[in-house]
């Protein structure tokens, strides 16, 4: 039987890909907002879609736009919080990572469902971008959720408690070579 000292731990191995993906999300999301949402505001598209006199009007356009922008902001905040948990090696990081991946998949599906509520959009054939986003989110979720639930590296790395989560009188988690505060 191998000792715990010989088991993988630390922010290495496959966790490097996870961390890279989180940082990539912090770059990709603002770029998507700049590419999709900002032009709709600046060129008057959203104003036209929210005008009852316009042929493409539907009352859900503005709420859909708002939900998408808020979901992107929430995703960025969630990603930053998750990165803090990961770099602090918090015991909450694996559960938060699972939630982050499931949340991402739910956003793709929820966005598609909302688009289908607008008759003009529902009548169009399936958007290839949606199919790619769904496939990517599903694949990423199917790979990384089991990893965070079953990996020895994850189990050995994410062990630190937050100071506010410590039981009264419990010794704080800190490396042996680090003096007390």
Secondary structure, 3 states (H helix, E strand, C coil): CCCHHHCCCCCCCCHHHHHHHHHHHHHHHHHHHHHHHHHHHHCCHHHHHCCCCCCCCCCHHHHHHHHHHHHHHHHHHHHHHHHHHHHCCECCHHHHHHHHHHHHHHHHHHHHHHHHCCHHHHCCCCCHHHHHHHHHHHHHHHHHHHHHHHCHHHHHHCCECCHHHCCCCCCCCCCCCCCCC
